[in-house]
């Protein structure tokens, strides 16, 4: 059973960088041909796909967030991370990490099969 757990600060100030880590257990983030994704849901709104890092370390981002988003990984810890720069209160959301089975897509539907429980990040001064 694959399990994902998000971690990171719950409060970030405007203009700062939001950093979250997803720890994966029950499966390796380097297993061919899986991918690992970040998704968010602002209060009262729908899910928004942010980006994905594939088994080989290649990354793909939402065009609307690409200039501010970076996804990286630490294979020794079986973790992948999200950094979102220059945040504003509009970036307040529950942030989820998820696994994407092959063949993964960078267009909807994205096909995640395992999700973390999500973590609320509030952007406020």
C-alpha positions as CSV (number, residue, x, y, z in Angstrom):
1,X,0.0,0.0,0.0
2,X,1.5,3.3,-1.1
3,X,1.2,6.1,1.4
4,X,2.0,9.8,1.0
5,X,2.4,12.4,3.7
6,X,2.7,16.2,3.1
7,X,4.7,18.3,5.5
8,X,5.7,21.9,5.8
9,X,4.8,25.2,7.3
10,X,1.1,26.0,7.6
11,X,1.6,29.7,7.4
12,X,3.7,31.7,4.9
13,X,4.0,35.4,4.5
14,X,3.2,37.2,1.3
15,X,6.1,37.4,-1.2
16,X,7.9,34.5,0.5
17,X,8.4,31.0,-0.9
18,X,6.1,28.2,0.1
19,X,8.0,24.9,0.6
20,X,6.4,21.5,1.1
21,X,7.7,18.0,1.2
22,X,5.9,14.7,0.4
23,X,7.3,11.6,2.0
24,X,6.4,8.4,0.2
25,X,6.2,4.9,1.7
26,X,5.3,1.6,0.3
27,X,6.7,2.4,-3.1
28,X,9.8,4.1,-4.7
29,X,9.6,7.4,-6.4
30,X,12.1,6.1,-9.0
31,X,10.0,3.1,-10.0
32,X,9.5,3.2,-13.8
33,X,7.2,4.7,-15.1
34,X,5.3,6.4,-12.3
35,X,5.1,10.1,-11.6
36,X,4.5,12.2,-8.5
37,X,2.3,15.2,-8.5
38,X,1.3,18.3,-6.5
39,X,-2.3,19.5,-6.5
40,X,-4.0,22.2,-4.6
41,X,-7.5,23.3,-3.7
42,X,-8.2,26.9,-2.6
43,X,-11.1,27.3,-0.1
44,X,-14.4,27.0,-1.9
45,X,-12.7,26.2,-5.3
46,X,-11.9,23.1,-7.3
47,X,-8.7,21.1,-7.5
48,X,-5.8,22.7,-9.4
49,X,-3.0,20.6,-10.9
50,X,0.4,22.2,-10.2
51,X,2.9,19.9,-11.7
52,X,4.6,16.5,-11.7
53,X,8.0,14.9,-11.3
54,X,8.5,11.7,-13.2
55,X,10.4,8.5,-12.2
56,X,13.5,9.8,-14.1
57,X,13.4,13.2,-12.5
58,X,11.9,15.1,-15.4
59,X,9.4,17.8,-14.4
60,X,6.3,19.3,-16.0
61,X,4.4,22.3,-14.7
62,X,1.0,24.0,-15.1
63,X,1.5,26.8,-17.6
64,X,-0.2,29.2,-15.2
65,X,2.2,28.4,-12.3
66,X,5.3,27.5,-14.2
67,X,7.2,30.8,-13.5
68,X,6.8,30.3,-9.8
69,X,6.9,26.6,-9.3
70,X,9.7,24.1,-8.8
71,X,9.4,20.4,-8.0
72,X,12.4,18.4,-6.9
73,X,13.2,15.1,-5.2
74,X,15.5,13.4,-2.8
75,X,15.7,9.8,-3.8
76,X,17.7,8.8,-0.7
77,X,14.8,9.8,1.4
78,X,12.0,8.8,-1.1
79,X,10.7,12.4,-0.9
80,X,9.7,15.0,-3.5
81,X,9.2,18.6,-2.8
82,X,7.3,21.7,-4.0
83,X,8.5,25.3,-3.9
84,X,6.1,28.1,-4.9
85,X,7.7,31.5,-5.0
86,X,6.3,35.0,-4.5
87,X,3.1,33.8,-2.8
88,X,0.0,35.9,-2.3
89,X,-3.1,35.3,-0.3
90,X,-4.6,33.7,-3.4
91,X,-2.1,30.8,-2.9
92,X,-3.9,29.9,0.3
93,X,-5.1,26.3,-0.3
94,X,-4.9,22.7,0.9
95,X,-1.9,21.2,-0.9
96,X,-1.9,17.6,-1.8
97,X,0.7,15.2,-3.2
98,X,-0.3,12.2,-5.2
99,X,1.0,9.3,-7.3
100,X,0.3,9.1,-11.0
101,X,0.4,5.6,-12.5
102,X,1.7,5.1,-16.1
103,X,1.1,6.4,-18.6
104,X,1.1,9.8,-16.8
105,X,-0.4,12.8,-18.5
106,X,0.2,16.5,-18.1
107,X,-3.3,17.3,-19.3
108,X,-6.5,16.3,-17.6
109,X,-7.5,13.8,-16.5
110,X,-4.3,13.3,-14.6
111,X,-5.2,9.9,-13.2
112,X,-3.8,10.0,-9.7
113,X,-4.3,6.8,-7.7
114,X,-2.9,7.5,-4.3
115,X,-3.2,10.8,-2.4
116,X,-1.8,12.3,0.7
117,X,-4.3,13.7,3.2
118,X,-3.4,17.3,2.3
119,X,-2.0,20.1,4.3
120,X,-3.5,23.6,4.6
121,X,-1.1,26.5,3.8
122,X,-2.3,30.0,4.6
123,X,-0.6,33.0,3.1
124,X,-1.0,35.9,5.4
125,X,1.1,38.6,7.1
